[in-house]
Amino acid sequence: MKKLLLGTITIIILIFIYISNYEFIKNTKTFNKLKKTLAYSLSSNVSTFIRIITNVDGHLFEHYNNDYKVKFLPATQFIDLDIKKIKLDFLTKHLWGYRYSFDLIEDYLVIATPEGQFYIESISKIINNDEDQINFKKLKTNLEDLILPGNLLKDGITDIFINDKKIYILAHEKKNNCNTIYLYSGSFNLNSINFENIFSTKKIIECVDKGTSPGRIQALKVNGEKNLLVSFSNKQQAADVYKEMSELENESIEDFGSILSINEKTKEFKVYAKGFRNSKGLYVDEKVIMSTDNGPRGGDEINKVIENKHYGWPYASYGERYKKFDRPTYKKDHKKYGFQEPVHSFIYALGMGEIIKLDNSFSEYWQNNFLVSTLNSKHLLRLKFDDEFNRIIYNEKIFIGERVRDLKYNSKNKKIFIGLNSTGSLGIISKKEK
């Protein structure tokens, strides 16, 4: 009894010391490193609890806050959802969880790991069988002949995109202390993939800055020929930086923070649009190109991408630097300074990932809807844009409780596939039938 009482008193004293000295403690490097490691490395429930009590990302109780009439998965405002989770045992856990990318082709789901391994399984088998009956088959590739596995960075394969029965990947290599990003393509095969090079950042600069990373791939037809749109982060996206407007005229393609258009046939490329910080979502159809972009401290954006436009980074942002100053660092108006305004900017930090469109057969309540994945906020956003894609008419949070980077929609089976990065699982969302 005495030990219990002593332990309780000790805990109360430690909590009092923590609260009374929070402003000093939270600025120490050791404390910040410790709480980030704990908050992002443990299970999703423990992680969220630690996020709350340490206020690691400035959101405090937002992670468990249930506003009036906000629903938690599997309930949404108008329909109920079922979610099935399949643990992917072949994934390796990193600091930010189990990172992987995937795409769909015919009746197959193909997964790419950061280590350069590829796995395939039938969609119908994934949907209709229990977890212990699902067996992802490892595909053979020639990727090791192109890049040694030890040279792949921790985000070695950042995206896989399948189009016209061809598989495209972005690979991030570090060799002889020099970083290079490659775009490879290969024909789809149930047994093996033979990749070949389409583009390398060496065509622009010998070594990309360590802060530059690849984002997403999409296809765009131009004059009957397929062009590949590829997003790249700004080389300073991971830093607490900004640029003065006077530096704008000296911008170079080497600065990245751009979406490149690469002609698959001729291998010629150009900057399609620029001024992005860290674009991890890209959607293309015959009407519009949409992207997501992660801001500094807040200011995450959804953008309507228009050719030759500049979207402001690192001069204008509705987010701010992590260090606090008496006045704003970034310009708080894009149009005034010649930049393209975002369709919408979220002041809170979502950690936005992929953006996809659902077809209207999924639900009569969900018409002309898009979904956006989030990492930091651990939910999906359901959005509807106006006819010109110039504003968001409404949005709904669909709480998942895990970091979600990748998501795809399978119209044949009316299933939404999501990459659950906190637990290293594949999620399959369907509408619950009444």
Secondary structure as GFF3:
##gff-version 3
##sequence-region A 1 434
A	DSSP	alpha_helix	2	20	.	.	.	ID=ss1
A	DSSP	alpha_helix	22	25	.	.	.	ID=ss2
A	DSSP	alpha_helix	29	41	.	.	.	ID=ss3
A	DSSP	alpha_helix	44	54	.	.	.	ID=ss4
A	DSSP	three_ten_helix	60	64	.	.	.	ID=ss5
A	DSSP	beta_strand	81	87	.	.	.	ID=ss6
A	DSSP	beta_strand	101	105	.	.	.	ID=ss7
A	DSSP	beta_strand	108	112	.	.	.	ID=ss8
A	DSSP	beta_strand	118	122	.	.	.	ID=ss9
A	DSSP	alpha_helix	123	128	.	.	.	ID=ss10
A	DSSP	three_ten_helix	131	133	.	.	.	ID=ss11
A	DSSP	beta_strand	137	141	.	.	.	ID=ss12
A	DSSP	alpha_helix	143	146	.	.	.	ID=ss13
A	DSSP	three_ten_helix	149	151	.	.	.	ID=ss14
A	DSSP	beta_strand	152	163	.	.	.	ID=ss15
A	DSSP	beta_strand	166	175	.	.	.	ID=ss16
A	DSSP	beta_strand	178	187	.	.	.	ID=ss17
A	DSSP	beta_strand	192	193	.	.	.	ID=ss18
A	DSSP	beta_strand	196	200	.	.	.	ID=ss19
A	DSSP	three_ten_helix	201	203	.	.	.	ID=ss20
A	DSSP	beta_strand	214	222	.	.	.	ID=ss21
A	DSSP	beta_strand	225	232	.	.	.	ID=ss22
A	DSSP	three_ten_helix	245	250	.	.	.	ID=ss23
A	DSSP	three_ten_helix	253	255	.	.	.	ID=ss24
A	DSSP	beta_strand	258	263	.	.	.	ID=ss25
A	DSSP	beta_strand	269	274	.	.	.	ID=ss26
A	DSSP	beta_strand	281	284	.	.	.	ID=ss27
A	DSSP	beta_strand	289	293	.	.	.	ID=ss28
A	DSSP	beta_strand	300	304	.	.	.	ID=ss29
A	DSSP	three_ten_helix	335	337	.	.	.	ID=ss30
A	DSSP	beta_strand	344	346	.	.	.	ID=ss31
A	DSSP	beta_strand	352	357	.	.	.	ID=ss32
A	DSSP	beta_strand	370	374	.	.	.	ID=ss33
A	DSSP	beta_strand	379	385	.	.	.	ID=ss34
A	DSSP	beta_strand	392	399	.	.	.	ID=ss35
A	DSSP	beta_strand	404	410	.	.	.	ID=ss36
A	DSSP	beta_strand	415	420	.	.	.	ID=ss37
A	DSSP	beta_strand	425	431	.	.	.	ID=ss38
###
